[in-house]
Amino acid sequence: MARNGQISEEMVQNLLDERYSKETFNLNFPFLRKIEVGQYISKQKYVNGYARYWSEAFDINGGIYIICNN
């Protein structure tokens, strides 16, 4: 869906939201995390010392994101 531009910006914002991710997917972390350019993905996938996100990054509407692995 991301490759075909079928994810709206509103949905991206929802997937970045911790509350939405909890209510929708029962996740304790946002489904998506936006990557900070210039920093290694391998460091950005951690939350409190635990890898909570996959290392593979995805381009969604021009932003680069990683996905929660829970």
Wavefront OBJ file of the C-alpha trace (Angstrom):
o trace
v 0.000 0.000 0.000
v 2.834 2.389 0.830
v 4.533 1.774 -2.523
v 1.307 2.632 -4.330
v 0.604 5.799 -2.326
v -2.499 4.296 -0.735
v -1.771 5.370 2.836
v -3.179 8.790 3.646
v -1.241 11.326 5.680
v -4.011 11.107 8.290
v -3.409 7.363 8.627
v 0.350 7.921 8.953
v -0.317 10.340 11.806
v -2.608 7.778 13.459
v 0.051 5.067 13.167
v 2.578 7.403 14.808
v 0.233 7.904 17.764
v 0.748 5.668 20.809
v -2.904 5.819 21.901
v -4.231 4.906 18.446
v -1.750 2.020 18.209
v -2.821 0.729 21.627
v -6.539 0.952 20.870
v -6.256 -0.463 17.348
v -3.468 -3.055 17.600
v -3.013 -3.441 21.374
v 0.605 -2.272 21.001
v 2.509 -0.562 23.787
v 4.388 1.585 21.255
v 3.396 3.550 18.155
v 3.038 1.269 15.118
v 5.319 3.587 13.119
v 8.392 5.529 14.156
v 9.752 8.270 11.914
v 13.466 7.945 11.208
v 15.700 10.889 12.005
v 17.919 11.503 8.995
v 21.614 11.265 9.772
v 21.221 8.751 12.593
v 21.627 5.002 12.286
v 18.388 3.032 12.097
v 20.009 0.379 14.279
v 20.003 2.874 17.160
v 16.534 4.264 16.495
v 14.789 0.905 16.720
v 15.380 0.690 20.483
v 13.065 1.817 23.290
v 14.426 1.606 26.828
v 17.229 -0.685 25.671
v 14.978 -3.140 23.806
v 14.591 -3.457 20.031
v 10.933 -2.593 19.504
v 11.092 -1.815 15.761
v 12.279 -3.661 12.657
v 15.499 -2.448 11.014
v 13.971 -2.238 7.541
v 12.811 1.278 6.724
v 9.868 2.168 4.498
v 9.188 5.298 2.466
v 5.611 6.372 3.136
v 4.474 9.599 1.483
v 8.040 10.906 1.399
v 8.836 10.122 5.046
v 11.049 7.262 6.201
v 9.575 5.023 8.923
v 10.261 1.798 10.777
v 7.522 -0.552 11.975
v 6.924 -1.918 15.475
v 7.931 -5.572 15.734
v 5.400 -6.493 18.421
l 1 2 3 4 5 6 7 8 9 10 11 12 13 14 15 16 17 18 19 20 21 22 23 24 25 26 27 28 29 30 31 32 33 34 35 36 37 38 39 40 41 42 43 44 45 46 47 48 49 50 51 52 53 54 55 56 57 58 59 60 61 62 63 64 65 66 67 68 69 70
